[in-house]
Amino acid sequence: MRLAPSNESDLPEIGAWVAADPWHNSLGDDFWLTGSNCFFAGKLQDDRGTVCYVKVREEDRGYRLDTQFAPAYQVSRSRVVKAAIKFFAVLGDLARANGKQYIIAESRSPSLIAFLERVGWRYGNGDNLKLEVTQNV
């Protein structure tokens, strides 16, 4: 897994992925680029290309993670799972190094929620799931 910055040259791909995503199709393509309140924005890549786009926003005691996945016909779930598990470990290490207590993400997707719960995330309030980073991820 490699993390690279996302930039304007990624907008056509991001736009296609967002348009195909019922959970995110109301967000603008440029949401996935660095902007205000953004700790960093980038893309997770494996040896076959981009797996997903991520945006990490800083909160008082944690990081809020937004993720844009590719359509399933373009990137297999197994590629996403492998990259996500590695990324959670990296982001958890970064959070601990910066004195953060959690990583939080919002989801209403049953399959994503089930995956996150299997790898240690727990429901918070609303549609938020939280990964405590005082433990190993």
N, C-alpha and C positions, 0 to 999 in steps of 0.2 A: 504494500500500500504506500502510496506517495500522496502528499498533500501539496497542492500547487495553488497559488492565488487565482481567483477567478477575475476575469477582466472583460472589457467590452467585446473582444473577439469571441467570447463564449455566449454572447446574447442570442444568436440564432438557435443554438442548441438548447439553451435554457428556455427560450420562448416556446420551442416545440414541446419540451418536457412539461412546462407549466400548463400549456394548452391541453395536454392529455391527462392532466392530474385533477380529478374532481375536488380534491382537498385544497389545492393551491391555485386553481385557475383564475381566482380573483386578484391574485398578487401580480404586480408588475414584474416584468423580466429583470429589471434593474434592482429589485429587492435583493437579489442574490449576489450583488456586488457590494463592496465596502461602502458604508454610508454612515450616517449619524448613529451613535450608540452601538457601533459595530466593533467588536474586538478584532475579529478577522472574518473574511469570507474567502472560500476557496472551493476546490474540487478534489474529491478523493479519486485517485487513479490506481488501476492495477496494470498489469502488463498488456492488457487488451484495450485500455482507454479509460475514459471517465466513467466512474461508477455512480456518483451522485455529487450534488453541490451542497455545501454546508455554509451556514452563517452562524457565528457565535457572537452573542451580545452579552455584555457584562451587566450583571446585577450586583447589588450590594454584597451578597454572600455567595454568589454562584455565577454560573454561566447559563444562558438560555440558548439552546441549540435548535436551529431550524434546518430542515433537510429537504432537498428537492431530489426525488428519485427519478430515474429514467422510466419510460414505459417498460413494462415487463417483457415485451417482445424484443426490446433492445438490449437490456442488461438483466441477466438472470438473477433470481433471488439469492442463489449461492454466492455469486460475486458480491452482492450487496452485503450479505451477512458477514462474509470474511472481512471485507473492508471496514464495516461498521464496528465489529468487535475490536479490531486493531485501533481504529480511531478513538473509540471510547477509552481505551487504555491510555493513549497519548493525551487526550483531552483531560482525563482524570489526573494524570501526572502533572500536567500544566496547571490545572486548578489547584491541586495540593501545593505546588510550588508557589502559587500566588495567593495562598491563604484562603482559597474558596472552599466552601463546604459541600456544594452540590452542583450537578448539571441538571437542568430541567428542560423538558421538551413537551410540546402539546400535540396530542393526536386524538383523532376520532376513528382512525382506521383499525378495525378489529385485528387484522393480521399484524400490523406494526405494534400495537399494544401487546399482543401475545408474545411477540419476539422480545420486546423490551423487558417484559416481566420475566421471561426465561433467563435473561442475562443480568438480572439484579435490580432493574428499575421498579419503583413502587408508585402507586397512585398518590398524588397530592390532592390539591383541590381543583375542581372543574375538570377540564380535559388534560390537566398537567400530570406528567409522570416525572419522577425525580430519582436521580442516581446520587446517593450519598458518596462523596469522594474521600471521606476519612477512612474508607475501606479500600482494598485493592479492587480494581475493575477488571 
